[in-house]
């Protein structure tokens, strides 16, 4: 394995090959369908609000409060596409597709400063071909863009070095880093942080490296460039949800369980550590249900990566930890303290390229006792062997994603992007589109997926309370002026909470319309909620409920003719 020169120019041919290959992989797995998760719709709604001049607000919520949870970079980029005329899910997915290509390119740019170009290219392909990168390239999510910005920042903050001599990091000689390059690194660091709050470890790693290197002027510049907007965002995000105080809950989906204590946090860290080692990291490469042999390979890579990181971090003559060496434990610590229900392969993704390259450095270091020639051969074989195993383990997942995309394209009927999202979600979308056409413009609807409901209807929506007392649903409806609720089939919550309220007080509900897309005859109900004392006529009958029709006042006056947006997103058409 040849040593990379400190003045080795970037090989545009290799970089171009990595970019083209990743673009082909992204196109191979692409799907025309919309994603059933609420985050996709939230980003679209936020982008629409920005493009419309409303500001960074939650137009899906009654009153359009300021949004404080997702940092604004990803939504801002989407808003540019909206202003340029993008109106479909597929057109907006281009942002994530480009981000996946940038993530692969960023991996190579950073890795080739630490290892040879060939090994760096293999690491970039292994990262770019991983299940998690390709899966998130298909949806309107910020995960891959965050990884791209992170790797581009690490690339600029990592001077080339000889792996035999230990890391020649930014802090080893910080004053020799050209200011334009440093400014670019600060820019990408800030973009990473304002794309996902999980970028905080990268910011702390940068500041820590500058402090260790006593690069005070650069520290001051970075503190102003990132710290000032971060402080403004922190003030805006002063609520518990915006500041991610929900992380301290035992279960964010069951607030009634309260906050986690010290013993619970230790248990959570242990559960997350086991989950990432045995499940999430393998899934990041080979997808859910990755084979045992791939999990073993990933475990070996992880252990070797920790050895390589330890060697690069351990203080000794001429060696001090750089930004990457600080970022790895800081980011790992963050994902270990997050609620277990939120843990997953997407949070493991930023660790994948780092562990791969550290594993390669560990192999090279451990093989040095074999002699110079045999050491280079052993390091080369070991490095490419690991990479081949990782890429080979990703192939079935890549093919599965591609088959899913083809099936989705075949299932789409009349260009409805939700046809392949499953009957319950499709019914919810049909209910939302009907709502946008036939309910008053100021209508407020309680639903299971309020952000999806909003982007497909244009009306405000909030999740109905996940509480068993039926009165809680009525109190929530009264508090926000909601006269409608969706009895959906998206999850058990609809039957449990909305259904429970119906059984307890059937006279408070009336039927607007049913939406059924399956032959079983069971579907989604859009219901009206009547005021106390105004009985609807709905009654219990045997094992079911007989709904009475809602009053005419519950409809738009005058009723606007029904429109079919086809593949386009309704809120982007106004």
Protein Blocks (a to p, Z undefined) as FASTA:
>chain_A
ZZddfklccdfklmmmmmmmmmmmmmmmgcfbdcfbfklmmmmmmmmmmmnonopcdfkb
ghiaadfkbccklmmmmmmmmmnopabfklmmmmmmmmmmmmmmmmmmmmmmmmcfklmm
mmmmmmmmpmklmmmmmpccfklmmmmmmmmmmmmmmccddfknopadfklmmmlpcfkl
mmmmmmmmmmmmmmpmklmmmmmmmmmmmmmnopaklmmmmmmmmmmmmmmmmmmmmpfk
lnommmmpmblklmmnopadfklmmmmmmmmmmmmmmmmmmmmmnoghiafklmmmmmmm
mmmmmmmmmmmmmgcehiacdfklmmmmmmmmmmmmpcfklgcfklmmmmmmmmmmmmmm
mmmmmmmmnojklmmmmmmmmmmmmmmmmmmmmmmmmmmmmmmmmmmmmmpgghiaklmn
ojklmmmmmmmmmmmmmmcfkbccddfblmlmmmmnopacddddfbfblklmmmmmmmno
pabdcddfkbmmlmmmmmmmmmmmmmlpccfbdcdfbfnopacdddddddehiaghiace
hjbccdddddfklpccdddddddekjacfklmZZ
